[in-house]
Amino acid sequence: MTGFLKFLVDVLSVPAILVGISAMVGLIALKKPFTEVLTGTFKAIIGFLILGAGAGFLVSSLNGLSPLLEAGFGIRGVIPNNEAVVAIATQTLGRETALIMVLGFVVNLVLARFTPLKYIWLTGHHSFYMAAMLAAVLGASRLSGTAVIIVGALLLGLIQVLMPAWAQGTMRKITGGDDVALGHFGTLGYVVSAWVGKLVGDSSKSTEDLKMPKSLGFLRDSLVATAIIMIIIFFIAVIAAGPAFTENQSGGQNFIVYAFIQGLSFTAGVAIILQGVRMILAEIVPAFKGIAEKVVPDAKPALDCPITFPFAPNAVIIGFLASFVGGIIGMIVLGFTSLTVIVPGLVPHFFVGGTAGVFGNATGGRRGAIIGAFVNGLIITFLAALLLPVLGDLGFANTTFGDADFQWLGILVGNLAKLLK
């Protein structure tokens, strides 16, 4: 039984396999020939692996930028890191985490089948992270081990249909259809960004319609614009940190060459992600029509946040920068409070801030992308600081989550667990 459970967790925690299985089930339900089932299944898996490879490029590049900023500008504090919290939690709560994740997916399917919330969550790593957080905060209460698993699974399954439903109104505007949903636990920031965009902006003035002088026409290519922006950011960072520190970090590579290559590596990651997303959508949307017809009527796949990037690539970069500025301002404000200072993590600000930029642009154009993503940056900074004491009481001091839904749910459930205890 333990071996079978581990197998299920391995399957559900790997988004590529989960999406591939979903595509296969949908294509079989559509009674497609074996060759089409095989092709669609493998293309869906390969698309997700391509997306993951692109994300790896981005994370590697951003992880190289963080020490430069710390050395150059003296930034100190706690940097949110989902993986660090989960790694600690699973050391003592591995069984509970696994069962919550598996049973939570079952609850998700049941809710999708029998309620109007027709969303099937396919972002496996976020399911795993949320399961670990719920195991930790519920385990601090007086609930028995079995109760922790049952309550955690119910909460996980419920939030996996509620969050996509909450974001779907704006997702329709972003994608121009209703075939795909957002499955990423940064939804609070995205919805707030869309709301702010609607208040302050004009959706007709999209970030994707930015007019450039003829001499700057090359910037109409979003990848070229991204490369230039990131090279400039890396140059500022290496100059601030100094050649000696940079060359020590880069293994002896010239600091100018390092800045140039890292900026382009980041851009290569963006290009890879866009290609992976296109492959996933080409296979998963038709397959889900089969699932909808046979298993869950009108089912929609809830996919990771980069699924939004091809629809507004300029908004992604604008959102990233605006969210990061919000994080810096939030960090400065926290320095004057009794809360722990939260240093902006470049990885969450790129993925979450970039997606917030897409949402803000959908409802408020350029101004919505900038201000909406800026507000997102403030949200994930202050909520991270408020979550830290809860996690610290549970034995996870100096670590915190970087995405808004982990934060608000952790604060809520964690404080309820304290009251019960």
NUDO-913254 format. One line per field, with one value per residue (C-alpha): residue number from 1; residue in one letter; x, y, z. Coordinates in nm, 4 decimals. Layout:
REM NUDO-913254
tidren: (NUM  ...)
kefi: (A  ...)
X: (X  ...)
Y: (Y  ...)
Z: (Z  ...)
***
This chain:
REM NUDO-913254
tidren: (1  2  3  4  5  6  7  8  9  10  11  12  13  14  15  16  17  18  19  20  21  22  23  24  25  26  27  28  29  30  31  32  33  34  35  36  37  38  39  40  41  42  43  44  45  46  47  48  49  50  51  52  53  54  55  56  57  58  59  60  61  62  63  64  65  66  67  68  69  70  71  72  73  74  75  76  77  78  79  80  81  82  83  84  85  86  87  88  89  90  91  92  93  94  95  96  97  98  99  100  101  102  103  104  105  106  107  108  109  110  111  112  113  114  115  116  117  118  119  120  121  122  123  124  125  126  127  128  129  130  131  132  133  134  135  136  137  138  139  140  141  142  143  144  145  146  147  148  149  150  151  152  153  154  155  156  157  158  159  160  161  162  163  164  165  166  167  168  169  170  171  172  173  174  175  176  177  178  179  180  181  182  183  184  185  186  187  188  189  190  191  192  193  194  195  196  197  198  199  200  201  202  203  204  205  206  207  208  209  210  211  212  213  214  215  216  217  218  219  220  221  222  223  224  225  226  227  228  229  230  231  232  233  234  235  236  237  238  239  240  241  242  243  244  245  246  247  248  249  250  251  252  253  254  255  256  257  258  259  260  261  262  263  264  265  266  267  268  269  270  271  272  273  274  275  276  277  278  279  280  281  282  283  284  285  286  287  288  289  290  291  292  293  294  295  296  297  298  299  300  301  302  303  304  305  306  307  308  309  310  311  312  313  314  315  316  317  318  319  320  321  322  323  324  325  326  327  328  329  330  331  332  333  334  335  336  337  338  339  340  341  342  343  344  345  346  347  348  349  350  351  352  353  354  355  356  357  358  359  360  361  362  363  364  365  366  367  368  369  370  371  372  373  374  375  376  377  378  379  380  381  382  383  384  385  386  387  388  389  390  391  392  393  394  395  396  397  398  399  400  401  402  403  404  405  406  407  408  409  410  411  412  413  414  415  416  417  418  419  420  421)
kefi: (M  T  G  F  L  K  F  L  V  D  V  L  S  V  P  A  I  L  V  G  I  S  A  M  V  G  L  I  A  L  K  K  P  F  T  E  V  L  T  G  T  F  K  A  I  I  G  F  L  I  L  G  A  G  A  G  F  L  V  S  S  L  N  G  L  S  P  L  L  E  A  G  F  G  I  R  G  V  I  P  N  N  E  A  V  V  A  I  A  T  Q  T  L  G  R  E  T  A  L  I  M  V  L  G  F  V  V  N  L  V  L  A  R  F  T  P  L  K  Y  I  W  L  T  G  H  H  S  F  Y  M  A  A  M  L  A  A  V  L  G  A  S  R  L  S  G  T  A  V  I  I  V  G  A  L  L  L  G  L  I  Q  V  L  M  P  A  W  A  Q  G  T  M  R  K  I  T  G  G  D  D  V  A  L  G  H  F  G  T  L  G  Y  V  V  S  A  W  V  G  K  L  V  G  D  S  S  K  S  T  E  D  L  K  M  P  K  S  L  G  F  L  R  D  S  L  V  A  T  A  I  I  M  I  I  I  F  F  I  A  V  I  A  A  G  P  A  F  T  E  N  Q  S  G  G  Q  N  F  I  V  Y  A  F  I  Q  G  L  S  F  T  A  G  V  A  I  I  L  Q  G  V  R  M  I  L  A  E  I  V  P  A  F  K  G  I  A  E  K  V  V  P  D  A  K  P  A  L  D  C  P  I  T  F  P  F  A  P  N  A  V  I  I  G  F  L  A  S  F  V  G  G  I  I  G  M  I  V  L  G  F  T  S  L  T  V  I  V  P  G  L  V  P  H  F  F  V  G  G  T  A  G  V  F  G  N  A  T  G  G  R  R  G  A  I  I  G  A  F  V  N  G  L  I  I  T  F  L  A  A  L  L  L  P  V  L  G  D  L  G  F  A  N  T  T  F  G  D  A  D  F  Q  W  L  G  I  L  V  G  N  L  A  K  L  L  K)
X: (0.0000  0.2837  0.4518  0.1294  0.0726  0.4253  0.3580  0.0383  0.2188  0.4987  0.2414  0.0358  0.3381  0.4789  0.2685  0.3989  0.2778  -0.0522  -0.1219  -0.0179  -0.2572  -0.5350  -0.4705  -0.4681  -0.7978  -0.9603  -0.8415  -0.9560  -1.2953  -1.3119  -1.2433  -0.9392  -0.7179  -0.4315  -0.1731  -0.3469  -0.3813  -0.0117  0.0923  -0.1312  -0.0203  0.3490  0.3157  0.1325  0.4079  0.6848  0.5165  0.5196  0.8797  0.9716  0.7880  0.9799  1.3109  1.2318  1.1402  1.4713  1.6574  1.4690  1.5188  1.8909  1.9309  1.7322  1.9121  2.2355  2.0946  1.9852  2.3390  2.4522  2.1715  2.2419  2.6139  2.5678  2.2823  2.3094  1.9661  1.9119  1.6119  1.4038  1.3581  1.0314  1.0958  0.8144  1.0495  1.2324  0.9111  0.7897  1.1247  1.1097  0.7410  0.7745  1.0561  0.8076  0.4718  0.5464  0.2641  0.0019  0.1229  0.1028  -0.2455  -0.3794  -0.2473  -0.3912  -0.7297  -0.7448  -0.7249  -1.0117  -1.2173  -1.1331  -1.2706  -1.5879  -1.6549  -1.5917  -1.8329  -2.1216  -2.0989  -2.0927  -1.7160  -1.5924  -1.2184  -0.9588  -0.6353  -0.3282  -0.0487  0.0851  0.3742  0.1431  -0.0944  0.2028  0.3102  -0.0423  -0.0805  0.2434  0.1306  -0.2105  -0.0491  0.1765  -0.0819  -0.3540  -0.1037  -0.0473  -0.4092  -0.5652  -0.6880  -0.5860  -0.3710  -0.6742  -0.8688  -0.5736  -0.5744  -0.9523  -0.9805  -0.6668  -0.7940  -1.1316  -0.9663  -0.7222  -0.9902  -1.2122  -0.9471  -0.8437  -1.1844  -1.2503  -0.9300  -0.9674  -1.3350  -1.2393  -0.9923  -1.1916  -1.3748  -1.0454  -0.8985  -1.1748  -1.0609  -0.6970  -0.7391  -1.0448  -1.2250  -1.3363  -1.1340  -0.8559  -0.8347  -0.5587  -0.4305  -0.1745  -0.1851  -0.1159  -0.4798  -0.5496  -0.2807  -0.4062  -0.7688  -0.6726  -0.4491  -0.7413  -0.9677  -0.7116  -0.6612  -1.0329  -1.0335  -0.7342  -0.6841  -0.8278  -0.8275  -0.8191  -0.4635  -0.2951  0.0696  0.0854  -0.0010  0.2892  0.4034  0.7768  0.9645  1.0953  1.4482  1.3316  1.1203  1.3279  1.1710  0.8379  0.9817  0.9000  1.2007  1.4421  1.2839  1.3075  1.6737  1.7645  1.5793  1.7365  2.0881  2.0529  1.9323  2.2265  2.4747  2.3461  2.3709  2.7256  2.8525  2.6964  2.8369  3.1790  3.3865  3.5622  3.2398  3.0779  3.3727  3.3953  3.0254  3.0567  3.3590  3.6032  3.3978  3.4448  3.1747  3.0634  3.0349  2.8504  2.5907  2.5382  2.5012  2.2722  2.0387  2.0195  1.9788  1.6770  1.5314  1.5994  1.3993  1.1061  1.1209  1.1265  0.8265  0.6236  0.6937  0.5994  0.2728  0.1757  0.2337  0.0342  -0.2645  -0.2631  -0.3039  -0.4786  -0.7740  -0.9071  -0.8406  -1.0404  -1.3356  -1.3329  -1.3174  -1.5989  -1.8200  -1.7586  -1.6479  -1.6902  -1.9255  -1.7691  -1.4435  -1.1664  -0.7974  -0.6501  -0.2880  0.0227  0.0589  0.2939  -0.0121  -0.1010  0.2366  0.1862  -0.1276  0.0536  0.4335  0.4963  0.2660  0.4696  0.7903  0.6100  0.4332  0.7572  0.9309  0.6297  0.5779  0.9478  0.9316  0.6288  0.8335  1.1194  0.8850  0.7155  1.0570  1.1420  0.8083  0.8560  1.1898  0.9928  0.7627  0.8037  0.7535  1.0398  1.1783  1.0877  1.3430  1.1829  1.2402  1.3012  1.1446  0.8005  0.8023  0.8680  0.6107  0.3469  0.4188  0.4302  0.0940  -0.0486  0.0682  -0.1245  -0.4377  -0.4033  -0.3522  -0.6661  -0.8849  -0.6843  -0.4274  -0.0779  -0.1725  -0.3572  -0.0543  0.1798  -0.0362  -0.2050  0.1270  0.2713  -0.0144  0.0505  0.4114  0.2899  0.0435  0.2938  0.5445  0.3178  0.1334  0.4698  0.5675  0.2353  0.2660  0.6192  0.5173  0.2617  0.5210  0.7787  0.5501  0.5311  0.9074  0.9640  1.1445  1.3056  1.1066  0.7835  0.5780  0.6073  0.2614  -0.0515  -0.2879  -0.0407  -0.0027  -0.3635  -0.4796  -0.1802  -0.2503  -0.6207  -0.5828  -0.2717  -0.4409  -0.7483  -0.5162  -0.3638  -0.7091  -0.7960  -0.4687)
Y: (0.0000  0.2374  0.1656  0.2309  0.5566  0.6719  0.5919  0.8014  1.0926  1.0694  1.0820  1.3656  1.5755  1.5734  1.8107  1.6687  1.3166  1.4421  1.6491  1.3600  1.1222  1.3811  1.4225  1.0443  0.9982  1.2769  1.1450  0.7929  0.9361  1.1006  0.7549  0.8798  0.6255  0.4774  0.6773  1.0085  0.9109  0.8280  1.1431  1.3732  1.2187  1.2508  1.6027  1.7171  1.5684  1.7105  2.0534  2.0545  1.9376  2.2200  2.4640  2.3252  2.3596  2.7236  2.7818  2.6230  2.8728  3.1598  3.0373  2.9785  3.3286  3.4946  3.2956  3.4368  3.7903  3.7726  3.7516  4.0383  4.2612  4.1577  4.2323  4.5514  4.7118  4.5505  4.3887  4.1678  3.9732  3.6622  3.5660  3.3704  3.0196  2.7676  2.4735  2.5419  2.5334  2.2177  2.0414  2.0998  2.0057  1.6752  1.5579  1.5129  1.5191  1.3230  1.0711  1.3360  1.5490  1.2565  1.1503  1.5068  1.5525  1.2275  1.2566  1.6301  1.5496  1.3006  1.5725  1.8070  1.5545  1.4950  1.8693  1.9198  1.6377  1.7326  2.1131  2.4071  2.4445  2.2455  2.2867  2.0100  2.1272  2.0094  2.2107  1.9161  2.0856  2.3531  2.0805  1.9228  2.2530  2.3314  1.9799  2.0241  2.3604  2.2271  1.9251  2.1588  2.4105  2.1521  1.9300  2.2093  2.1831  1.9131  1.7233  1.3585  1.2386  1.1016  1.4244  1.6281  1.4204  1.4413  1.8155  1.8887  1.6908  1.8655  2.2082  2.1252  1.9896  2.2896  2.5551  2.3765  2.4513  2.7859  2.9627  2.8854  2.9854  3.3165  3.4021  3.2692  3.5919  3.7653  3.4512  3.4701  3.8221  3.7133  3.4010  3.5080  3.1854  2.9568  2.6434  2.6804  2.8041  2.9240  2.6741  2.8645  2.9626  3.3292  3.3905  3.6568  3.8793  3.8190  3.8973  4.2106  4.3186  4.2791  4.4739  4.7546  4.7597  4.8067  5.0979  5.2899  5.1900  5.1473  4.7985  4.9390  5.0708  4.7308  4.6755  4.4761  4.7862  4.9976  5.2194  5.2536  5.5139  5.3657  5.3772  5.1547  4.9259  4.6246  4.6583  4.5454  4.1975  4.1034  3.8706  4.1424  4.3898  4.1346  4.0672  4.4368  4.4989  4.1995  4.2779  4.6316  4.4933  4.2500  4.5222  4.7434  4.4510  4.3470  4.7057  4.7513  4.4198  4.4821  4.2844  4.0759  3.9507  3.8839  3.6919  3.4878  3.3969  3.3187  3.0925  3.3436  3.4649  3.8312  4.0350  4.2102  3.8809  3.7288  4.0093  3.9821  3.6027  3.5930  3.8511  3.6470  3.3211  3.4698  3.5618  3.2129  3.0784  3.3009  3.1788  2.8151  2.8696  3.0263  2.7279  2.4806  2.6598  2.6504  2.2740  2.2130  2.4138  2.2443  1.9018  1.9542  2.1649  1.9064  1.6261  1.8036  1.8240  1.4444  1.4422  1.6956  1.4820  1.1525  1.2175  1.5777  1.7786  2.1147  2.0383  2.2954  2.2261  2.4580  2.5066  2.6806  3.0599  3.0660  2.9540  3.3268  3.4505  3.4087  3.6243  3.9384  3.8950  4.2689  4.2706  3.9863  4.1917  4.5094  4.3156  4.1575  4.4950  4.6659  4.3800  4.3849  4.7609  4.6931  4.4310  4.6764  4.9437  4.6835  4.5776  4.9380  4.9840  4.6582  4.7950  5.0469  4.7859  4.5009  4.2450  4.0594  4.2288  4.0356  4.0644  4.0502  3.7083  3.7443  3.4078  3.4751  3.8332  3.7180  3.4388  3.5899  3.9530  3.8744  3.6996  3.9886  4.2164  4.0079  4.0247  4.3999  4.4572  4.2572  4.4960  4.8203  4.8148  4.9505  5.1424  4.8395  4.6174  4.8546  4.9483  4.6089  4.4235  4.6833  4.6145  4.2415  4.3048  4.4723  4.1903  3.9056  4.1036  4.1941  3.8609  3.6805  3.8834  3.8060  3.4348  3.4077  3.4159  3.1393  2.9184  3.0095  2.8807  2.5520  2.5137  2.6670  2.9827  3.1997  3.0441  3.1579  3.1092  3.3511  3.3167  3.4886  3.1907  2.9942  3.3072  3.4037  3.0466  2.9693  3.2742  3.1841  2.8120  2.8604  3.1074  2.8843  2.5965  2.8117  2.8798  2.5093  2.4208)
Z: (0.0000  0.0869  -0.2463  -0.4384  -0.2456  -0.3289  -0.6954  -0.6903  -0.5248  -0.7811  -1.0618  -0.9162  -0.8230  -1.1787  -1.3888  -1.7172  -1.6357  -1.4953  -1.8053  -2.0300  -1.8537  -1.8804  -2.2529  -2.3011  -2.1145  -2.3149  -2.6488  -2.5621  -2.4614  -2.8047  -2.9563  -3.1413  -3.3207  -3.1210  -3.3152  -3.2320  -2.8655  -2.8503  -3.0353  -2.8297  -2.4999  -2.5772  -2.7168  -2.4022  -2.1825  -2.3997  -2.3950  -2.0167  -2.0055  -2.2445  -2.0163  -1.7175  -1.9021  -1.9745  -1.6113  -1.5138  -1.7327  -1.5696  -1.2141  -1.2713  -1.4123  -1.1343  -0.8646  -1.0037  -0.9834  -0.6170  -0.4640  -0.6860  -0.5584  -0.2002  -0.2323  -0.4327  -0.2434  0.1012  0.0871  0.3949  0.5272  0.4579  0.0946  0.0377  -0.0901  -0.1344  -0.1784  0.1494  0.3549  0.1819  0.2263  0.6031  0.6300  0.4461  0.6748  0.9603  0.7793  0.4631  0.5102  0.5811  0.2898  0.0477  0.1545  0.1508  -0.2010  -0.3400  -0.1672  -0.2456  -0.6162  -0.5722  -0.3975  -0.6865  -0.9390  -0.7360  -0.7026  -1.0749  -1.1573  -0.9283  -0.8866  -1.1304  -1.0593  -1.3611  -1.3047  -1.2849  -1.1223  -1.3143  -1.1509  -0.9550  -0.7750  -0.6333  -0.5114  -0.3350  -0.1782  -0.0590  0.0818  0.2785  0.4167  0.5187  0.6865  0.8840  1.0019  1.0720  1.2485  1.4997  1.6183  1.8324  1.5293  1.5061  1.2165  1.0335  1.0833  0.9550  0.6350  0.5852  0.6584  0.4553  0.1548  0.1654  0.1848  -0.0939  -0.3282  -0.2560  -0.3160  -0.6369  -0.7877  -0.6158  -0.7261  -1.1001  -1.0807  -0.9164  -1.1924  -1.4879  -1.5690  -1.6458  -1.8048  -2.0661  -2.1537  -2.1665  -2.3790  -2.5775  -2.4866  -2.2070  -2.2810  -2.0257  -1.6642  -1.4342  -1.1780  -0.9702  -0.6049  -0.6660  -0.7548  -0.4913  -0.6431  -0.9960  -0.9156  -0.7217  -1.0113  -1.2535  -1.0167  -0.9791  -1.3556  -1.4085  -1.1623  -1.2940  -1.6563  -2.0020  -2.1514  -2.5059  -2.4434  -2.4240  -2.3434  -2.6662  -2.8728  -2.7496  -3.0382  -3.0877  -3.2947  -3.6201  -3.4821  -3.1947  -3.4096  -3.3022  -2.9562  -3.1029  -3.0804  -2.7201  -2.6896  -2.8036  -2.5607  -2.2811  -2.3587  -2.3512  -2.0233  -1.8500  -1.9777  -1.8370  -1.5010  -1.4850  -1.5781  -1.2962  -1.0535  -1.1487  -1.1365  -0.7915  -0.6636  -0.8188  -1.0697  -0.8031  -0.6421  -0.9801  -1.1189  -0.7988  -0.8327  -1.2038  -1.1668  -1.3098  -1.6059  -1.6949  -1.5197  -1.8401  -2.0282  -1.7306  -1.7255  -2.1009  -2.1052  -1.8001  -1.9531  -2.2733  -2.0779  -1.9036  -2.2437  -2.3775  -2.0834  -2.1779  -2.5392  -2.4288  -2.1984  -2.4804  -2.7066  -2.4321  -2.3621  -2.7299  -2.7419  -2.4227  -2.5413  -2.8805  -2.7162  -2.3823  -2.5016  -2.7547  -2.5039  -2.2345  -2.4661  -2.4553  -2.0765  -2.0663  -2.2883  -2.1053  -1.7470  -1.6281  -1.8514  -1.9497  -1.7651  -1.7958  -1.7273  -1.4619  -1.5692  -1.4342  -1.4628  -1.7687  -1.9663  -1.9764  -2.1040  -2.4823  -2.4716  -2.3473  -2.3395  -2.2939  -1.9909  -1.8378  -1.8327  -1.7249  -1.4497  -1.3304  -1.2976  -1.1362  -0.8893  -0.7984  -0.7322  -0.5102  -0.3276  -0.2709  -0.1352  0.0846  0.2146  0.3050  0.4854  0.6795  0.8009  1.0088  1.1656  1.4135  1.1356  0.9679  0.6574  0.3410  0.0624  -0.2846  -0.4370  -0.8083  -0.8966  -0.7385  -0.8628  -1.2184  -1.2360  -1.0046  -1.0931  -1.4643  -1.4477  -1.2446  -1.5250  -1.7785  -1.5607  -1.5034  -1.8750  -1.9609  -1.7614  -1.7572  -2.0352  -1.9691  -1.6572  -1.5237  -1.5870  -1.4037  -1.1050  -1.0721  -1.0670  -0.8271  -0.5855  -0.6277  -0.5220  -0.2036  -0.1333  -0.1571  0.0517  0.3432  0.3489  0.3527  0.6599  0.8330  0.7525  0.8902  1.2616  1.1981  1.0310  1.2945  1.5702  1.3792  1.3634  1.0199  1.1309  0.8605  0.5772  0.4172  0.1015  -0.1893  -0.3502  -0.2236  -0.1826  0.0284  0.2380  0.3077  0.3560  0.5771  0.7935  0.8212  0.8914  1.1029  1.3361  1.3617  1.4498  1.7255  1.8693  1.8656  2.0301)
***
